[in-house]
Amino acid sequence: MEKNISLYAYTIKTNSLTGNSNLLFNWLKKKLELKDDNIQNRRHKLNKDSLDEDLLSDYEIKEKYIFGTMMRIAPAETMGAIKDELLKQKKISISELDSENKKEGLKYKGIYYFAFNETHIVTNRPISLKNLSVYFNWLLEEYRKDTIFRFEKLVTSSPPIELMDIKSIELGSGLRIDTNQKESVPFGTMIEKISTSVLESFSKGNKKINDLLSKGLVEASLLLRIVSKPKNMTKDEYNNALSLSLSSSDDITIISKKNKKIKGEEFHAKRDISIEYTSNSLPSEDDLRLEMETFLNDIK
């Protein structure tokens, strides 16, 4: 039977001076093609005390993209089991896992599919960009040296509101500043820095408020009003800057001139598709891979 799902698009970024986002594609391809690479070598603990691990469990390497499966595993009874001997393989499919004894080995708690080329990555559900960044930077550490990969939401080419119709933007405290970031800081992140500094200014000399701040129990929210386009910016530059700020965090609400509220997440580029599912509720991977490949090809 067919089911309707959404695909989500992200941009691959790097701190490399040359801006070569294709390094991720090339290095991962090189890593996976090693003869001694196996599932065991791709298990990554979230931290030293955590039982949960992230794992690139299955993949297909194509000429212009890589299609794969990311999995969260743990020694707990959840969806499916992975026996120890299977971890010595280079990869394992979801259908293979479902045929295993559910009472033995590690368990997989959650799964999502991805496909990426040299510039973008597409997934079959919203993901933690932080977790994905940490995983790939860890997996490719021997190749990347000082290069660091990160991912950003791709802004939709058809936003749910014209920027000229925005009256104001409400920002919560979900955005964070990376003080080591060499690239220009997104507009929304700059505003969050102001938000924090304003809050701290009220706490000077007040021990009670300082204690609340240090424990993360107080946060700031700003209401911004859209001003006219700066004279030295083109319309495209202005639209891109504002669109990026609106998609920087889900903790943003856009208010139109008609007082309609729109969450920042609605600016995230995605595509609604229909794919075939098997009788055991697993997606047809060939169908999904083709849809992801098409979406990647259509991203400009």
GUBA-273768 format. One record per residue (C-alpha): x negated, y negated, z negated; residue in one letter; residue number from 1. Coordinates in pm, 1 decimal. Layout:
! residues N
        x        y        z r   k
        X        Y        Z A NUM
...
***
This chain:
! residues 300
        x        y        z r   k
      0.0      0.0      0.0 M   1
   -104.7   -362.3     47.3 E   2
   -162.6   -616.2   -229.9 K   3
   -210.7   -991.7   -217.7 N   4
   -531.9  -1119.5   -378.5 I   5
   -749.5  -1430.8   -358.6 S   6
  -1112.9  -1470.1   -259.6 L   7
  -1323.5  -1744.1   -422.9 Y   8
  -1621.2  -1920.3   -265.0 A   9
  -1936.6  -2055.4   -428.5 Y  10
  -2249.4  -2229.3   -303.0 T  11
  -2596.5  -2088.2   -373.4 I  12
  -2834.2  -2349.1   -514.9 K  13
  -3202.9  -2342.7   -603.3 T  14
  -3451.4  -2575.6   -770.1 N  15
  -3700.5  -2509.0   -489.7 S  16
  -3835.0  -2830.3   -332.4 L  17
  -3765.4  -2681.5      9.3 T  18
  -3406.2  -2603.3    -92.9 G  19
  -3428.1  -2251.1     47.4 N  20
  -3111.3  -2082.5    -79.1 S  21
  -3189.0  -1794.5    162.1 N  22
  -3454.5  -1675.7    -85.2 L  23
  -3184.9  -1503.3   -291.1 L  24
  -3063.3  -1303.5      8.8 F  25
  -3416.0  -1211.6    122.7 N  26
  -3549.1  -1116.6   -221.1 W  27
  -3244.5   -913.8   -323.4 L  28
  -3260.5   -725.3      6.4 K  29
  -3629.1   -653.9    -59.6 K  30
  -3556.3   -542.0   -416.2 K  31
  -3274.7   -304.6   -322.9 L  32
  -3473.8   -145.6    -42.3 E  33
  -3754.9    -35.7   -276.6 L  34
  -3781.8    343.3   -293.3 K  35
  -3805.4    349.0   -672.9 D  36
  -3510.8    111.3   -728.6 D  37
  -3213.7    270.3   -905.9 N  38
  -2911.1    180.4  -1115.6 I  39
  -3102.5    219.4  -1441.8 Q  40
  -3346.2    -55.3  -1337.0 N  41
  -3059.6   -294.8  -1269.3 R  42
  -2896.7   -274.0  -1615.4 R  43
  -2915.7   -608.1  -1796.0 H  44
  -2818.1   -653.2  -2161.4 K  45
  -2638.7   -980.4  -2236.6 L  46
  -2865.0  -1015.0  -2541.7 N  47
  -3082.7   -784.7  -2752.3 K  48
  -2801.7   -713.8  -3000.6 D  49
  -2526.5   -671.7  -2741.9 S  50
  -2380.7   -338.6  -2635.6 L  51
  -2243.3   -494.2  -2316.3 D  52
  -2453.3   -492.0  -2000.0 E  53
  -2415.8   -631.5  -1648.2 D  54
  -2497.3   -406.3  -1355.6 L  55
  -2515.6   -428.0   -976.5 L  56
  -2381.7    -77.1   -926.3 S  57
  -2315.3    -46.0   -554.0 D  58
  -2404.3   -235.4   -237.6 Y  59
  -2420.1   -240.1    141.1 E  60
  -2696.7   -435.3    315.0 I  61
  -2589.1   -584.3    647.0 K  62
  -2789.8   -794.9    889.0 E  63
  -2648.7  -1128.2    771.3 K  64
  -2494.7  -1052.7    431.4 Y  65
  -2491.9   -817.0    132.4 I  66
  -2168.4   -666.4      1.1 F  67
  -2180.7   -536.3   -354.4 G  68
  -2010.0   -441.1   -679.1 T  69
  -2083.6   -604.5  -1014.7 M  70
  -1987.6   -416.8  -1327.6 M  71
  -1975.4   -483.1  -1702.9 R  72
  -2063.5   -162.6  -1889.9 I  73
  -2067.2    -65.5  -2258.2 A  74
  -2060.9    249.8  -2475.8 P  75
  -1687.3    219.8  -2537.3 A  76
  -1372.1    384.5  -2405.3 E  77
  -1226.4    159.2  -2139.4 T  78
  -1173.9    217.7  -1768.2 M  79
  -1426.4    477.1  -1656.0 G  80
  -1744.2    663.6  -1743.0 A  81
  -2102.6    672.2  -1612.8 I  82
  -2310.1    975.7  -1696.2 K  83
  -2681.2    930.1  -1768.3 D  84
  -2789.4   1126.7  -1461.9 E  85
  -2592.9    893.7  -1236.7 L  86
  -2805.5    601.6  -1352.0 L  87
  -3104.6    758.0  -1172.1 K  88
  -2930.2    710.8   -837.1 Q  89
  -2983.3    403.9   -620.3 K  90
  -2610.7    321.1   -634.4 K  91
  -2270.1    459.9   -723.9 I  92
  -1925.3    379.7   -586.4 S  93
  -1609.2    314.0   -784.9 I  94
  -1445.5    625.4   -642.4 S  95
  -1737.6    836.6   -769.9 E  96
  -1696.1    688.9  -1117.4 L  97
  -1326.7    768.4  -1125.8 D  98
  -1400.5   1132.7  -1054.5 S  99
  -1625.8   1160.3  -1361.7 E 100
  -1529.1   1288.6  -1706.7 N 101
  -1380.8    990.1  -1891.5 K 102
  -1522.1   1105.9  -2227.1 K 103
  -1891.8   1110.8  -2138.5 E 104
  -2162.4    846.7  -2091.0 G 105
  -2134.3    470.2  -2061.6 L 106
  -1802.4    308.5  -1979.6 K 107
  -1730.4     33.4  -1732.4 Y 108
  -1512.7   -246.0  -1872.7 K 109
  -1471.2   -472.7  -1575.1 G 110
  -1556.0   -484.9  -1203.9 I 111
  -1559.9   -737.8   -925.9 Y 112
  -1679.3   -734.5   -566.3 Y 113
  -1894.6   -994.2   -394.0 F 114
  -2046.8  -1069.5    -54.9 A 115
  -2310.6  -1331.5      8.0 F 116
  -2522.4  -1461.3    290.8 N 117
  -2807.8  -1712.5    283.9 E 118
  -2595.6  -2004.6    161.1 T 119
  -2268.8  -1888.3     -1.7 H 120
  -2119.5  -1612.3   -214.2 I 121
  -1757.3  -1491.9   -208.8 V 122
  -1591.5  -1290.3   -488.6 T 123
  -1253.3  -1121.5   -529.3 N 124
  -1181.1  -1300.9   -858.7 R 125
  -1299.2  -1609.5  -1050.4 P 126
  -1630.7  -1533.6  -1219.5 I 127
  -1867.9  -1673.4  -1480.4 S 128
  -2125.7  -1861.7  -1274.8 L 129
  -2355.6  -1864.9  -1576.1 K 130
  -2352.3  -1484.8  -1607.2 N 131
  -2411.2  -1439.8  -1234.5 L 132
  -2700.4  -1687.1  -1238.2 S 133
  -2861.8  -1519.9  -1539.8 V 134
  -2827.5  -1175.6  -1382.1 Y 135
  -2982.6  -1255.6  -1044.2 F 136
  -3262.3  -1465.3  -1196.6 N 137
  -3342.2  -1172.3  -1426.8 W 138
  -3320.2   -910.1  -1150.9 L 139
  -3550.2  -1104.6   -914.5 L 140
  -3793.9  -1234.4  -1175.1 E 141
  -4093.5  -1060.1  -1017.0 E 142
  -4033.6  -1241.8   -686.4 Y 143
  -3901.5  -1583.0   -776.5 R 144
  -4172.0  -1708.0  -1020.7 K 145
  -4060.3  -2068.9  -1093.4 D 146
  -3765.4  -2064.9   -854.0 T 147
  -3428.7  -2066.6  -1031.3 I 148
  -3098.7  -1978.3   -867.0 F 149
  -2763.5  -2117.3   -972.7 R 150
  -2413.5  -2126.0   -826.6 F 151
  -2154.8  -2401.5   -784.8 E 152
  -1789.8  -2384.9   -691.0 K 153
  -1736.3  -2468.8   -326.9 L 154
  -1495.3  -2759.2   -294.2 V 155
  -1195.3  -2688.0    -74.3 T 156
  -1176.9  -2866.4    259.4 S 157
   -803.5  -2917.2    197.2 S 158
   -776.3  -3065.6   -155.1 P 159
   -434.3  -3062.0   -327.2 P 160
   -436.1  -3442.1   -342.0 I 161
   -588.3  -3718.1   -131.9 E 162
   -855.2  -3900.5   -328.5 L 163
   -693.0  -4234.8   -247.5 M 164
   -381.9  -4111.0   -433.5 D 165
   -566.2  -4040.9   -760.6 I 166
   -480.2  -4279.6  -1041.9 K 167
   -702.1  -4138.7  -1315.5 S 168
   -902.1  -3838.8  -1435.3 I 169
   -893.2  -3687.4  -1782.3 E 170
  -1209.6  -3510.0  -1895.3 L 171
  -1231.5  -3279.7  -2193.2 G 172
  -1560.2  -3158.1  -2337.7 S 173
  -1613.2  -2855.1  -2116.7 G 174
  -1898.3  -3009.0  -1914.2 L 175
  -2261.7  -2981.2  -2019.6 R 176
  -2584.8  -3164.2  -1932.6 I 177
  -2893.5  -2980.0  -1808.4 D 178
  -3175.0  -3215.5  -1910.5 T 179
  -3427.1  -3023.7  -1697.9 N 180
  -3220.1  -3053.2  -1381.8 Q 181
  -3425.9  -3226.4  -1110.3 K 182
  -3139.3  -3280.9   -870.1 E 183
  -2893.5  -3565.3   -900.7 S 184
  -2642.9  -3501.1  -1178.9 V 185
  -2279.0  -3450.3  -1068.6 P 186
  -2050.7  -3745.7  -1138.1 F 187
  -1835.1  -3550.3  -1382.4 G 188
  -2139.1  -3438.7  -1583.8 T 189
  -2263.3  -3797.4  -1611.9 M 190
  -1927.1  -3896.0  -1754.4 I 191
  -1945.3  -3617.0  -2010.2 E 192
  -2282.9  -3750.5  -2127.4 K 193
  -2118.9  -4086.6  -2186.6 I 194
  -1832.6  -3915.8  -2366.4 S 195
  -2070.2  -3744.7  -2609.9 T 196
  -2278.2  -4054.4  -2670.3 S 197
  -1968.6  -4263.0  -2742.7 V 198
  -1849.2  -4005.5  -2994.3 L 199
  -2189.7  -4000.1  -3163.8 E 200
  -2189.8  -4378.6  -3191.9 S 201
  -1875.5  -4361.8  -3407.5 F 202
  -2040.9  -4115.9  -3644.2 S 203
  -2342.1  -4326.8  -3738.2 K 204
  -2360.9  -4354.9  -4112.4 G 205
  -2065.9  -4121.5  -4161.9 N 206
  -2188.8  -3792.3  -4307.8 K 207
  -1849.6  -3619.4  -4280.3 K 208
  -1818.2  -3687.8  -3907.3 I 209
  -2182.4  -3591.4  -3850.5 N 210
  -2116.6  -3259.0  -4022.8 D 211
  -1813.8  -3197.6  -3799.4 L 212
  -2015.5  -3283.7  -3488.0 L 213
  -2300.8  -3050.6  -3582.5 S 214
  -2052.3  -2765.0  -3623.9 K 215
  -1884.9  -2836.0  -3291.5 G 216
  -1551.7  -2914.8  -3456.6 L 217
  -1508.9  -3257.5  -3294.4 V 218
  -1494.8  -3329.1  -2923.0 E 219
  -1428.3  -3630.0  -2701.3 A 220
  -1193.7  -3681.4  -2411.8 S 221
  -1215.8  -3965.8  -2159.4 L 222
   -956.9  -4117.5  -1930.6 L 223
  -1116.8  -4249.2  -1609.4 L 224
   -959.4  -4474.4  -1352.1 R 225
  -1062.0  -4451.2   -987.2 I 226
  -1221.9  -4768.0   -853.4 V 227
  -1258.7  -4868.5   -491.6 S 228
  -1530.3  -4712.6   -275.9 K 229
  -1877.0  -4873.0   -322.3 P 230
  -1975.3  -5078.4    -19.0 K 231
  -2298.4  -4888.1     41.6 N 232
  -2129.1  -4546.8     57.6 M 233
  -1964.8  -4388.3    358.3 T 234
  -1614.4  -4249.0    319.6 K 235
  -1747.1  -3890.1    345.8 D 236
  -2012.4  -3953.0     78.5 E 237
  -1754.7  -4106.4   -152.7 Y 238
  -1508.1  -3821.6   -101.5 N 239
  -1775.9  -3557.1   -149.8 N 240
  -1901.0  -3716.2   -474.0 A 241
  -1553.4  -3739.0   -622.3 L 242
  -1452.7  -3392.9   -503.5 S 243
  -1765.9  -3244.0   -661.2 L 244
  -1690.2  -3412.3   -992.0 S 245
  -1333.6  -3280.7   -986.9 L 246
  -1450.1  -2922.7   -931.1 S 247
  -1736.9  -2933.5  -1183.4 S 248
  -1521.3  -2796.4  -1464.6 S 249
  -1177.9  -2646.4  -1522.3 D 250
  -1149.7  -2883.5  -1820.3 D 251
  -1049.4  -3172.7  -1591.8 I 252
   -702.2  -3299.8  -1513.8 T 253
   -636.3  -3529.3  -1217.2 I 254
   -338.6  -3764.4  -1245.6 I 255
   -185.5  -3894.3   -924.1 S 256
    -30.9  -4235.9   -875.2 K 257
    305.0  -4056.9   -904.3 K 258
    189.4  -3914.6  -1242.9 N 259
    155.1  -3559.3  -1110.2 K 260
   -109.9  -3361.4  -1302.9 K 261
   -351.3  -3134.0  -1114.5 I 262
   -618.5  -2915.5  -1275.4 K 263
   -973.5  -2942.2  -1144.6 G 264
   -974.8  -2569.8  -1063.9 E 265
   -730.3  -2636.5   -780.6 E 266
  -1014.8  -2803.3   -587.3 F 267
  -1200.7  -2470.0   -576.0 H 268
  -1221.7  -2324.6   -222.8 A 269
  -1036.3  -1994.8   -202.1 K 270
   -851.5  -1780.3     49.4 R 271
   -538.3  -1572.5     -5.8 D 272
   -552.7  -1235.5    166.3 I 273
   -368.9   -903.6    178.8 S 274
   -569.0   -580.8    159.3 I 275
   -496.1   -211.4    138.6 E 276
   -507.4    -38.4   -202.3 Y 277
   -541.7    335.3   -259.6 T 278
   -306.4    552.6   -463.3 S 279
   -537.7    519.0   -766.3 N 280
   -510.8    137.3   -751.5 S 281
   -855.1     74.6   -602.1 L 282
   -903.4   -165.8   -310.6 P 283
  -1005.0    -42.3     31.5 S 284
  -1368.0   -153.5     23.3 E 285
  -1396.9   -163.6    402.8 D 286
  -1089.6   -385.4    422.5 D 287
  -1219.4   -612.3    143.4 L 288
  -1569.4   -630.3    293.3 R 289
  -1429.7   -736.2    631.5 L 290
  -1216.1  -1009.1    471.4 E 291
  -1515.4  -1137.9    272.4 M 292
  -1734.7  -1134.8    582.2 E 293
  -1471.6  -1335.0    771.1 T 294
  -1445.6  -1589.0    487.0 F 295
  -1825.1  -1629.6    477.0 L 296
  -1836.4  -1683.5    852.2 N 297
  -1564.9  -1949.1    830.1 D 298
  -1742.1  -2153.1    561.4 I 299
  -1927.1  -2442.6    718.3 K 300
***
